[in-house]
Amino acid sequence: MIFSTLEHILTHISFSIVSIVITIHLITLLGNEIIKPYDSSEKGMIATFLCLTGLLITRWIYSGHFPLSDLYESLIFLSWSFSLIHIVPYLKIRKNYLTTITASSTIFTQGFATSGLLTEIHKPTILVPALQSEWLIMHVSMMILSYAALLCGSLLSVALLVITFRNIFYSYKSNNLLQLNHSFSFGEIQYKNERNNIFKKTSFFSAKNYYKAQLIQQLDYWSYRVISLGFIFLTIGILSGAVWANEAWGSYWSWDPKETWAFITWIVFAIYLHTRTNKNLQGANSAIVATLGFLIIWICYFGVNLLGIGLHSYGSFTLTSS
């Protein structure tokens, strides 16, 4: 009873803190010159990480097994992984380009985990025989960490694509306006005035485009770094899962829906890393592959659980009826 109450308290505290962090980021976007609550949001994410760590430890003690046996526990661990990915670069360089993505992902996953849709599996249960193995910690933790890293890196690539295509759109629009101005100039004085305005606008857009180019470069850099880390975790997770499957079911690979989509995920991000070796395919081209990978991860992690079939059916859930 005590552990259950403590788990309930930590869940709500962590969710409340990360909600405040999101609010702080919105305030930062609206009034960055007046208030600079960056440090407060970083401390909030650290507090969220500590609360989620305490929640996982409490559930571990309460249930008697590592808390990765069902969808609810994996979502909590996924939230913890997002907060961990947020903290590591902050502690290293004291600057974090992942804040918005990691904080939003944490509140999304934890919000879904604590929603009424998963109330039937909030209470810990006895592990099924297939999960009563030491490989549980190794395999599932590596897979969830890989999902968190790959999702963060893919979202960075999505942001890169949005900014890139937005720049292309505005460049095309500005070029059309310049041609229109030249076509409808009726006198030398009017033309000179318009030319001066064009030069002013060009210098303004040049400075603006410089900062956008720097932002795109940073997004591309961190996307590659985070996805590379996630790919390593995914590879370890798949290999450890194969060894565990051989011990539990007598076969290294059974083309189970979860295994199949995990393999598809691995292939997609292997293609992404391959495109990074070619300078002509870096940037927007590789970001498109990562964006595709973002959708594939959710199918692998969440979509397969909706089916409730295959050897990994213990990770599925049933929606509660009103």
Secondary structure, 3 states (H helix, E strand, C coil): CHHHHHHHHHHHHHHHHHHHHHHHHHHHHHCCCCCCCHHHHHHHHHHHHHHHHHHHHHHHHHHCCCCCCCHHHHHHHHHHHHHHHHHHHHHHHCCCCCHHHHHHHHHHHHHHHCCHHHHHHCCCCCCCHHHCCCHHHHHHHHHHHHHHHHHHHHHHHHHHHHHHHHHHHHHHHHHHHHHHHHHCCCCHHHHHHHHHHHHHHHHHHHHHHHHHHHHHHHHHHHHHHHHHHHHHHHHHHHHHHHHHHHHHHCCCCCCCHHHHHHHHHHHHHHHHHHHCCCHHHCCHHHHHHHHHHHHHHHHHHHHHHHHCCCCCHHHCCCCCCC
